[in-house]
C-alpha cells in the first residue's frame, strides 16, 4: 500500500473552511494524486467527471440532486 504523507498547500480562506470536512480532504487528496500521477490509459476528461461526481456524492449529494442542478444550469443557458 502507498504511504500517505500530509502536505500543506496554500488556499483561500473559503477553500480552507470547505476543507475542514475530512471527507472533502480525502476526496481532494485523491484528485491531486490522480492529477499528478495519471495512469496512461486514463482519459483526463473522464477522470475529472468521475472525481467530481464522487466528490459530490461523498458530500451528500444524490444523483437526482446532481441531475436537477445540471438541468437548471442547462435551462438557464438556453433562456
N, C-alpha and C positions, 0 to 999 in steps of 0.2 A: 504494500500500500504506500502511496506517496505521502511524504511528510508534509504537514500543514505548517506554514510559517505565517506569523502575523506581521503585517507591514503597516506603515502609516501613509496615507495618501491625502494631500490637502484637498478639501472640498468646501463648497459654500455652506453657510450655517444651516440653510434649509435642507440641504442634502444630508448633512450630519444628523439633523433631527430625524429625518426619514430612516437613516441607517441605525438608529437606536434600537430598532426591531431586529432581533437575532436572525429571524427567517430571511429578512431582506439582505442582511450582511452575507449570509451563506449563499443566497442566490446571486448577489453581486460578485462574490468570490468565484463562483463557478463561471459566471460570464467572463470575468477577467482571465481566468485560466484558459478558457476556450478562445478568447481573442488573442492571447499571447502565444498560445501553442495549439493552433487549429490542426486538426487531422487533415491529411492531404485530400481525403475523399469528401471532406465537409464542404457544403455549399454555404458561403458566408451569409447569404440572404436567408436561407432556410434555418441556419443556426440562430440568427438574430430573432426570427419569428418564433422559433421553438423556445428559446430562452425567455423571450418577452411573455409568451403565453404561460410558461411555467412560473415565472416570477409573479405574474398577475394572479394565478391560481393559488400560489403559496401565500399571497397576502389576503386571500379570502374571496377573490372574485370568482364567480361561476362562469361557465361557458355562455350561459344565457345573458349574463350581465355584460360580458365582453362583446357578444354579438349585438346587443342593444346599443352599446356605445359606438360600435363600428357603424351600425345602421344610422344612428343620429348624426355621426360625423359625415357620412356619405350624403345624407339628406341635406345637411347644411351646405355642402359643397355644390349641390345641384340647385339650391334655392336662390 
